[in-house]
Amino acid sequence: MGESLFTNVSITDLPIASFDEYRRKGKFLDLIIETEDKEELKAHRVVLWSQFPAIESTLPDETKAKVKWNRFHSSIVNTMLDYAYTGKIRISLANASHLYLLAHNLGCSKVISWCSDVLKESLSSQNLEQVWSIANVTSNKDLIITCIPLIATKFEKIRDSYRFLAYTEPLNLERVINDPRCGEITEDDKVRILALWANTALSVTDKEERNHEIKQLLAKIDIEQLSREYLIELVTGESNVEVPKEFRTILLGLWKKINPLSEGCLTSPRNVPSFSERLLIYALDEGSEYGVLMTVPEMQTVRATRYCIPYRPDTAIVILKGDIYIIGGKDNDKKSVAKVQKINSHNGRVSKVAPLGQSRFGASAVAYENSIKITPMLKPRFCPAAIFFEDSVYVTKGANDSVEALSLGSSQWTLISECPTMNSSPYSMAILDGNLLLASDSGIIYEMKAFRATSESNELEYEWFQVCELPHICNVTLLVTK
């Protein structure tokens, strides 16, 4: 859309128009306006007051006074000054949004209306979020209604946008998520969007207002249609969306109103006995030859998340205070490295930390305050996987398919299983909610069960039962975070 010239005829008929000549000659100017780019523009207070009565209280009384319009560039301020003196203004897509906001501050309804017309006619996916934000900030219902059909076509892409949510007023958020043109939005999706919205407040005051509005917005959600699995994620902090405490409290309260036995409803089935621990997988993606960090919905009632992260063979991996550390290993040239990387287990973000004192590969690491010496294993092992479980150290990997355990009480190693029922070699172990898990290098996860061979025998035998199989990954490392 090209530039358009708009004219307010009533201004040209007023004697005030003659002040434009005085401005060009620099006569009788009694106001300095400082702009965003530090330009100082001069004007007559009487002209600004006559055209923008809403700013009367902000105009200083003293001669040669100065005001700051430092949210706006000098080009925008000059355009508005020209309008004040001549009644004419050139509006294009390039300046419409800035002129609109300045006109709103000045209370100039004519320019607001003209800018709105330009923005509506030129609305596109490129400027949608900008137009939506100024429409919400200025409560322009006409602009808001114009934006919603385009939002509906782009909703999947913009509903997680920080800018879109940060500037959306509660009434307009409700309009959008309940608009049938936005497609089928589940109650889970609505709650997720509300949680994101609650977290995008631009100020402390805005946050307090949103916390107040959240109760009313959540009350309009059909809680009966909210999946129990997603509710569990939200109230236990397992969701990949940061959920404010107030939000969780309100949501859980609404759930309990319609579920008198909700405390029991929120206890998990056998494969989710606790919400305090979360099982993650660090593995090599066979298709991309890249590393992945992912949840295991097959074993826990959590939303499937998957992050691409660097992968190196023969690394040591340890969890400390909720962060995952990838230590040493080999690079693409199969050379040992000293690199150490820290991975945020909640968002997959990778950061560097201080390297090792020397390059290492095929080592193991454990988060423990003190060191202890133990007797040698039954089998020599390379890059073993070890874990402490029920007063014993369990070790596997690096020696065919065997698993052995060291009782710290007796200081003796015991062969737990020589050849578990597996189609590939053991690769890692983890303890999840009191159960010992073992992952094979091909992505099958097993759980160990102990039983007595006969009723007369006191000796325990062990068997690995398959829990699930994760396709298209290998070199699986099990990780459990609190």
C-alpha positions in Angstrom: 0.0 0.0 0.0 1.4 3.4 -1.0 1.4 6.6 1.0 -1.8 8.5 1.4 -2.4 12.2 2.2 -5.2 13.0 4.7 -6.5 16.5 5.3 -8.6 17.9 8.2 -10.3 20.8 6.4 -11.4 22.4 9.7 -7.8 23.2 10.6 -7.0 25.0 7.4 -10.0 27.3 8.0 -8.7 28.4 11.4 -6.4 31.3 12.0 -4.1 28.8 13.7 -2.8 27.8 10.3 -0.9 31.0 10.0 1.3 29.8 12.9 3.0 27.4 10.4 4.7 30.3 8.8 5.9 31.6 12.1 7.3 28.1 12.9 9.2 28.0 9.6 10.6 31.5 10.4 11.4 30.5 14.0 9.2 33.2 15.5 7.4 33.1 18.9 8.4 29.5 19.5 8.0 28.7 23.2 8.3 25.0 23.5 11.1 22.5 22.8 10.3 18.8 22.3 13.1 16.3 22.9 12.7 13.1 20.8 13.9 9.6 21.0 17.0 10.3 18.8 17.8 13.4 21.0 16.6 15.9 18.4 15.1 19.1 19.8 12.1 20.3 17.8 10.5 23.7 18.4 6.8 24.5 18.5 4.1 26.9 19.8 2.3 25.7 22.9 -0.9 27.3 21.9 -0.9 25.3 18.6 -0.4 22.0 20.4 -2.9 22.8 23.0 -5.6 23.8 20.4 -5.1 20.6 18.3 -4.4 18.2 21.2 -6.4 19.4 24.2 -5.6 16.1 26.1 -2.0 17.2 26.7 -2.9 20.5 28.3 -1.9 19.3 31.8 1.5 18.1 30.5 2.5 21.4 28.9 4.7 23.5 31.2 3.9 27.1 31.9 7.4 28.7 31.8 8.8 30.3 28.7 11.2 28.2 26.6 10.0 25.1 28.3 11.0 21.6 27.3 9.0 18.4 27.1 10.2 14.9 26.4 8.5 12.7 23.8 11.4 10.3 23.9 9.5 7.2 22.9 9.2 8.6 19.4 11.7 9.4 16.6 12.0 12.9 15.4 10.5 11.9 12.0 7.3 10.8 13.7 7.1 13.8 16.0 7.8 16.2 13.0 5.0 14.5 11.1 2.5 15.1 13.9 3.7 18.7 14.3 3.1 19.3 10.6 -0.4 18.0 11.1 -1.0 20.3 14.1 -0.1 23.3 12.0 -1.6 22.3 8.6 -4.2 19.6 9.2 -2.3 17.5 6.6 -0.5 14.2 7.4 1.2 11.6 5.2 0.6 8.1 6.5 2.1 4.9 5.1 2.6 1.4 6.4 6.1 2.4 7.5 5.0 5.0 9.9 1.3 4.1 10.7 1.9 2.2 13.9 4.2 4.9 15.4 1.9 7.7 14.4 -1.0 5.7 15.8 0.7 5.4 19.2 1.7 9.1 19.3 -1.7 10.2 18.3 -3.2 8.0 21.0 -0.9 9.7 23.6 -2.0 13.1 22.3 -5.6 12.2 22.2 -5.9 13.0 18.5 -8.9 10.9 17.3 -8.6 11.9 13.6 -5.1 10.6 13.2 -5.9 7.5 15.3 -8.8 6.8 12.9 -6.7 7.4 9.7 -3.8 5.2 11.0 -6.3 2.5 12.0 -7.6 2.5 8.4 -4.1 2.1 7.0 -3.2 -0.7 9.4 -6.4 -2.6 8.7 -5.9 -2.3 4.9 -2.2 -3.5 5.1 -2.6 -6.2 7.8 -0.4 -9.2 7.0 1.4 -12.1 8.7 4.5 -9.9 8.8 3.0 -7.1 10.9 0.2 -9.0 12.6 1.9 -9.2 16.0 2.8 -5.5 15.9 -0.7 -4.4 15.0 -2.2 -6.8 17.6 0.0 -5.5 20.3 -0.9 -1.8 19.7 -4.6 -2.7 19.4 -4.4 -4.3 22.8 -2.4 -1.6 24.4 -4.8 1.1 23.3 -8.0 -1.1 23.6 -8.9 -0.5 19.9 -11.8 -3.0 19.5 -12.1 -2.3 15.8 -8.4 -3.2 15.2 -8.7 -6.3 17.5 -11.7 -7.7 15.6 -9.8 -7.1 12.3 -6.8 -9.1 13.5 -8.6 -12.2 14.8 -9.4 -13.9 11.4 -5.7 -13.7 10.5 -4.6 -14.8 14.0 -6.9 -17.9 13.4 -5.0 -18.9 10.3 -1.6 -18.5 12.0 -2.6 -19.6 15.5 -0.4 -22.7 15.6 2.6 -20.6 14.9 2.0 -17.6 17.1 0.2 -18.9 20.1 3.5 -19.5 21.9 5.0 -16.1 20.8 6.2 -14.0 23.7 5.2 -10.8 22.0 1.8 -12.0 21.1 1.0 -13.2 24.6 2.8 -10.3 26.4 0.6 -7.7 24.9 -2.7 -9.6 24.8 -5.4 -8.4 27.2 -7.3 -11.1 29.1 -10.6 -10.4 27.3 -8.9 -10.7 23.9 -7.1 -13.9 24.9 -10.4 -15.4 25.8 -11.8 -14.2 22.5 -9.0 -15.9 20.6 -8.9 -19.3 22.3 -12.6 -19.7 22.1 -12.9 -18.6 18.4 -13.9 -21.6 16.3 -11.8 -20.2 13.4 -8.6 -21.0 15.4 -9.3 -24.7 15.0 -9.8 -27.4 17.6 -8.1 -26.1 20.7 -8.2 -28.7 23.5 -8.6 -27.8 27.1 -5.0 -28.9 27.6 -4.0 -26.4 25.0 -6.0 -23.6 26.6 -4.5 -24.2 30.0 -1.0 -24.3 28.5 -1.7 -21.0 26.7 -3.0 -19.4 29.9 0.1 -20.6 31.8 2.4 -19.0 29.2 0.3 -15.8 29.2 0.6 -15.6 33.0 4.4 -15.8 32.6 4.7 -13.0 30.0 3.7 -10.1 32.1 5.8 -7.0 31.3 5.9 -5.5 34.8 5.2 -6.4 38.4 1.9 -4.5 38.3 1.0 -6.4 35.1 1.9 -9.7 36.7 -0.4 -8.9 39.7 -3.2 -8.0 37.4 -2.8 -11.2 35.4 -2.7 -13.3 38.5 -6.1 -11.8 39.4 -7.5 -12.4 35.9 -6.2 -16.0 35.8 -8.8 -17.3 38.2 -11.6 -16.0 36.0 -10.1 -17.3 32.8 -9.5 -20.8 34.3 -13.0 -20.9 35.6 -14.2 -20.7 32.0 -12.1 -23.8 31.0 -14.0 -27.1 30.9 -12.0 -28.8 33.6 -13.7 -32.1 33.1 -12.2 -32.2 29.6 -8.7 -31.5 30.9 -6.6 -34.7 30.8 -5.4 -36.0 34.1 -2.0 -36.6 32.6 -1.5 -33.0 31.7 -2.9 -31.8 35.1 -0.3 -34.0 36.8 2.5 -32.4 34.8 1.3 -28.9 35.7 0.7 -29.3 39.4 3.9 -31.3 40.0 6.2 -29.0 38.0 6.9 -31.7 35.4 5.5 -29.6 32.5 7.9 -27.9 30.1 5.9 -24.8 30.7 6.9 -22.7 33.8 3.7 -22.6 35.9 3.3 -19.9 38.6 2.4 -21.2 42.0 -0.8 -19.2 42.1 -1.8 -20.7 38.8 -1.2 -24.3 40.0 -3.2 -23.6 43.2 -6.2 -22.2 41.3 -6.2 -25.1 38.8 -6.0 -27.7 41.4 -8.8 -26.1 43.4 -11.0 -26.2 40.3 -10.2 -29.8 39.7 -11.1 -30.8 43.3 -14.5 -29.1 43.0 -15.5 -31.5 40.3 -13.5 -34.5 41.6 -14.2 -35.1 45.3 -11.7 -37.9 45.2 -9.2 -35.9 43.3 -6.3 -36.6 45.7 -6.7 -40.2 44.8 -7.2 -39.3 41.1 -3.9 -37.7 41.1 -2.0 -40.7 42.3 -0.4 -42.5 39.4 -0.7 -45.9 38.0 2.0 -48.4 38.6 4.3 -47.0 35.9 4.1 -43.5 37.6 4.4 -44.2 41.3 5.9 -40.8 42.1 6.0 -37.3 40.7 9.2 -36.3 42.4 11.4 -38.1 39.8 11.6 -37.8 36.1 13.1 -40.3 33.7 15.1 -38.9 30.8 17.0 -40.6 27.9 20.3 -39.4 26.5 21.0 -41.3 23.3 22.2 -41.2 19.7 19.5 -40.7 17.1 20.2 -43.3 14.4 18.7 -41.2 11.6 20.6 -37.9 12.2 23.7 -39.1 14.0 23.0 -36.4 16.5 22.3 -36.6 20.3 18.8 -36.4 21.8 17.6 -35.7 25.3 14.0 -36.9 25.7 11.3 -37.9 28.2 9.8 -41.4 28.2 6.0 -41.1 28.1 5.8 -44.9 27.8 7.0 -45.2 31.4 5.7 -41.9 33.0 2.6 -39.8 32.4 4.5 -36.9 31.0 4.3 -34.9 27.8 6.7 -36.1 25.1 9.6 -33.7 24.8 12.7 -34.2 22.7 15.8 -31.9 22.4 18.7 -32.1 19.9 22.0 -31.9 21.8 25.6 -32.7 21.0 26.6 -36.4 21.1 30.1 -37.8 21.7 30.9 -41.5 22.2 32.6 -42.9 25.3 31.6 -40.0 27.6 30.9 -40.0 31.3 27.5 -38.6 32.2 26.3 -37.5 35.6 23.4 -35.5 37.1 24.1 -32.9 39.7 21.4 -30.5 41.1 19.1 -31.2 38.2 21.7 -30.4 35.5 23.2 -33.1 33.2 27.0 -33.0 32.7 28.6 -34.7 29.6 32.2 -35.3 30.4 35.1 -36.2 28.1 34.6 -38.7 25.4 35.9 -38.8 21.8 35.5 -36.2 19.0 34.7 -36.9 15.3 38.4 -37.8 14.7 38.1 -40.4 17.6 40.5 -38.4 19.7 40.0 -38.1 23.5 38.7 -34.7 24.6 38.6 -32.8 27.9 35.4 -31.0 27.1 32.6 -30.8 29.7 29.1 -29.6 28.8 26.2 -28.8 31.1 22.6 -29.5 29.8 19.5 -28.0 31.4 17.2 -31.0 31.8 14.1 -28.8 31.5 14.8 -27.1 28.2 17.8 -28.9 26.6 19.9 -25.7 26.6 23.6 -26.6 26.4 26.3 -24.5 28.1 30.1 -24.9 28.5 31.8 -25.4 31.8 35.5 -25.7 32.8 37.2 -28.6 31.0 38.9 -31.5 32.6 42.5 -31.3 33.6 43.3 -33.8 30.9 41.5 -35.5 28.1 39.5 -38.7 29.0 37.3 -41.2 27.4 35.7 -44.5 28.6 35.5 -43.2 32.2 32.6 -43.1 34.6 31.6 -40.4 37.0 29.2 -40.2 40.0 28.0 -37.3 42.1 29.2 -38.1 45.6 30.7 -36.0 48.3 33.4 -38.5 49.4 35.4 -41.2 47.7 35.7 -44.9 48.8 37.8 -47.8 47.7 36.1 -51.1 46.7 37.4 -54.5 45.8 38.0 -55.4 42.1 35.0 -56.6 40.0 34.5 -60.2 38.8 35.0 -59.2 35.2 37.2 -56.5 33.6 35.1 -53.8 32.1 35.6 -50.9 29.7 33.5 -47.7 30.2 31.2 -49.4 32.8 27.8 -48.2 33.9 27.5 -48.3 37.7 24.8 -47.4 40.2 24.1 -47.7 43.9 20.9 -49.6 44.7 19.7 -51.1 48.0 23.1 -51.0 49.7 24.9 -52.5 46.7 26.8 -51.2 43.8 25.5 -52.6 40.5 27.8 -52.6 37.5 27.2 -53.6 33.8 28.5 -52.9 30.3 31.9 -53.5 28.8 31.9 -57.3 29.5 29.4 -59.2 27.3 25.9 -59.1 28.8 26.7 -59.6 32.5 25.5 -57.5 35.5 27.2 -57.9 38.9 26.7 -56.3 42.3 28.9 -55.5 45.2 27.4 -55.6 48.7 29.1 -52.9 50.8 28.3 -54.9 53.9 30.2 -58.0 52.7 32.6 -56.4 50.2 31.8 -59.3 47.9 30.8 -59.2 44.2 27.9 -61.3 43.1 27.0 -62.1 39.5 23.4 -60.9 39.1 22.8 -62.1 35.5 25.2 -63.6 33.0 23.0 -63.1 30.0 19.8 -61.1 30.5 16.9 -61.7 28.1 18.0 -59.0 25.7 18.6 -58.6 22.0 21.5 -56.3 22.6 24.1 -55.4 25.2 23.4 -53.6 28.5 24.3 -49.9 28.3 23.2 -48.0 31.4 21.2 -48.3 34.6 19.0 -46.0 36.7 16.8 -46.1 39.7 13.3 -44.7 39.2 10.9 -44.6 42.2 12.8 -47.5 43.9 13.0 -49.7 40.8 16.3 -50.7 39.1 16.1 -50.1 35.4 18.5 -51.2 32.7 18.7 -49.9 29.1 20.2 -51.9 26.3 22.2 -50.1 23.6 19.4 -50.6 21.2 16.8 -48.7 23.2 15.0 -51.5 25.1 14.4 -50.7 28.8 14.1 -53.5 31.4 13.2 -53.6 35.1 14.9 -56.0 37.5 12.8 -58.3 39.6 14.2 -60.4 42.4 12.5 -63.7 43.6 13.2 -66.9 45.4 13.7 -69.9 43.2 11.8 -72.2 45.6 9.8 -71.6 48.8 12.5 -73.4 50.8 15.4 -71.4 49.4 16.6 -68.1 50.8 18.7 -67.3 47.8 17.4 -64.7 45.4 17.4 -65.0 41.7 17.1 -62.1 39.3 15.2 -61.6 36.1 14.9 -58.6 33.7 11.4 -57.8 32.5 11.0 -55.6 29.4 9.2 -52.4 30.1 9.3 -50.6 26.7 11.2 -50.2 23.5 12.3 -46.8 22.1 12.8 -47.0 18.3 15.5 -45.4 16.2 17.9 -44.6 19.0 21.0 -46.3 20.3 23.6 -46.0 23.0 20.9 -45.2 25.5 21.8 -43.6 28.8 19.1 -43.5 31.5 19.0 -40.3 33.6 16.7 -39.6 36.6 16.2 -36.0 37.8 14.4 -34.9 40.9 
